[in-house]
Each structure stands twice: as C-alpha cells, then as structure tokens.
C-alpha cells in the first residue's frame, strides 16, 4: 500500500487537533472582548440618550426633569440599578411615584450598575428649563474580565453639554477603577 491509502497517522491527527484548539481559544477570547466592548458602548449610548432626553424635556416643558438608575421600587439608587428612567420629580423625593409619569424607562442589559456622585452624594442628574444641568459629572462604564478591561465615560457639564470620553481620557482610567464583577457605572465630579 502507498502512503496515500494509509490515511493520516495518529500523530498528525493529534497535531491538527491541538493546533485547532489553540486557534479556537484565541478566537473565543477575542469574541469575549468584543462582546464586552459592545455591552459597554451600548450602555453608554443608553445613558447619553437618557441625558439628552432629560435635557430636552426640561427645555420643552420649562421645568426641572430628573434622570437616574432605579431599583424595583422606582427609587434612585447608588447600586444594583435595574432601569434607567427619566421623569419630572414634582415632589423632589427622587422616586417615581404613582402620580408621576416617566417618559422613558429603559430596562438595563442585566448589568450590575453602581452610581455615585463623589462630591455631592447624589444618585440622580437634573436639568433645568434652560437646558443646563444642576449637577456635573460623569458616568464611568467598565467591562473587566481577568486582566483585560475596557472603560468609557459619558461626561456631562453644568452647561448641558454631554459627550463621550476620548481615548486619552480612557487611557488614564486605572484597572482598579473597574471592578472584577459585571460592568460598573460610577458617576464622579470632574476634576
């Protein structure tokens, strides 16, 4: 019999299988990273759209409007938020009451979210009728898996301007600012 009729040797089959496993593990890691980046960017756009809607409603209605992450009881929270909501908080209790109507309630993508305004301790963002924010700060959204992490920010100013962080600002965010658990959102006062 010739070599072609014998087929592949056991060594050749094991070598091909080993190389395939190495390549597949690299592809899996790459897709995990891409999915983490996609989740962070999707969350950033939701936050930005919510802030823009809050600003727009304040200007068009001529009243103060509020946006925050809330728990199942519709209270603005620092951690474990389940939805992002925008409403006019007429009684200023930082809770969506039965007589108050939310113009937007976005259920979050299964991410654990923590919110904190460092200097003021606030759990919400408000815009006044001129379109200016009553608070300024930023939302930090992080994805982290092992040593790999991906941080981005939505920055809002008292002037009402809202923007994403640039790559130079992202490079300054330390790995320790992104917790090991699921994505984390933190609001801070800008420096």
Secondary structure, 3 states (H helix, E strand, C coil): CCHHHHCCCHHHHHHHHHHHHHHHHHHHHHHHHHHHHHHHHHHHHHHHHHHHHHHHHHHHHCCCEEEEEECCCCEECCECCCEEEEECCCCCCCECCCCCCEEEEEECCCCCCECCCCCCCCCEEEECCCCCECCCEEEEEEEEECCEEEEEEEEECCCCCEEECCHHHHHCCCHHHCCCCCCEEEEECCC
